[in-house]
Amino acid sequence: MSKRGVKYQDLSERLNTIGVVQSADNLRNKVNKGILGADLLLQIVYVLKMRKIEREDIIEIFADMQISLDEDDV
């Protein structure tokens, strides 16, 4: 979201266009607590019009969340 300059309110409005009702506060809480379901994640990917997610992007996201990945295990 941050790479695309999309705020939680914008995301809420985009999700609403496909019939997914999530308030900006609810989305923020789910993301911050790490309790985002796979279905909602896919809906977000869809409304953000993401074409693909690179492995490096995923590693960077985890780093931003201060989660260390042991790349030898992957």
C-alpha positions as CSV (number, residue, x, y, z in Angstrom):
1,M,0.0,0.0,0.0
2,S,2.7,2.4,0.9
3,K,4.6,1.8,-2.3
4,R,1.4,2.7,-4.2
5,G,0.6,5.7,-2.0
6,V,-2.7,4.2,-0.9
7,K,-4.1,5.1,2.5
8,Y,-6.4,2.9,4.5
9,Q,-9.5,5.1,3.7
10,D,-8.7,4.8,0.0
11,L,-8.3,1.0,0.3
12,S,-11.6,0.8,2.2
13,E,-13.3,2.7,-0.6
14,R,-11.7,0.5,-3.3
15,L,-12.8,-2.7,-1.5
16,N,-16.3,-1.3,-1.2
17,T,-16.5,-1.1,-5.0
18,I,-16.2,-4.9,-5.2
19,G,-18.7,-5.4,-2.4
20,V,-16.2,-5.8,0.5
21,V,-17.2,-3.7,3.4
22,Q,-14.2,-2.9,5.7
23,S,-13.7,0.4,7.5
24,A,-10.3,2.1,7.3
25,D,-9.9,1.5,11.1
26,N,-10.7,-2.2,10.8
27,L,-8.2,-2.6,8.0
28,R,-5.5,-0.8,9.9
29,N,-6.1,-3.0,13.0
30,K,-6.0,-6.2,11.0
31,V,-2.8,-5.2,9.3
32,N,-1.1,-4.0,12.5
33,K,-2.1,-7.1,14.4
34,G,-1.2,-9.5,11.6
35,I,-4.6,-11.0,11.4
36,L,-5.4,-10.4,7.8
37,G,-7.1,-13.4,6.2
38,A,-6.1,-14.8,2.9
39,D,-9.4,-13.9,1.3
40,L,-9.1,-10.3,2.3
41,L,-5.4,-10.3,1.2
42,L,-6.4,-11.5,-2.3
43,Q,-9.2,-8.9,-2.5
44,I,-6.7,-6.2,-1.6
45,V,-4.2,-7.5,-4.2
46,Y,-7.1,-7.3,-6.7
47,V,-8.2,-3.8,-5.9
48,L,-4.6,-2.5,-5.9
49,K,-4.3,-4.0,-9.4
50,M,-1.1,-5.8,-8.4
51,R,0.2,-7.9,-11.2
52,K,2.8,-9.9,-9.3
53,I,4.6,-10.0,-6.0
54,E,8.3,-10.6,-6.2
55,R,10.1,-12.6,-3.5
56,E,12.3,-9.6,-2.7
57,D,9.2,-7.5,-2.0
58,I,8.0,-10.1,0.5
59,I,11.4,-10.1,2.2
60,E,11.3,-6.3,2.4
61,I,7.8,-6.4,3.9
62,F,8.9,-8.8,6.6
63,A,11.9,-6.6,7.3
64,D,9.7,-3.6,7.7
65,M,7.7,-5.6,10.2
66,Q,10.9,-6.4,12.0
67,I,10.5,-10.1,11.3
68,S,13.7,-11.9,10.5
69,L,13.7,-14.6,7.8
70,D,16.3,-17.2,7.8
71,E,16.8,-17.5,4.0
72,D,18.7,-20.8,4.5
73,D,15.4,-22.4,5.5
74,V,13.6,-21.4,2.4
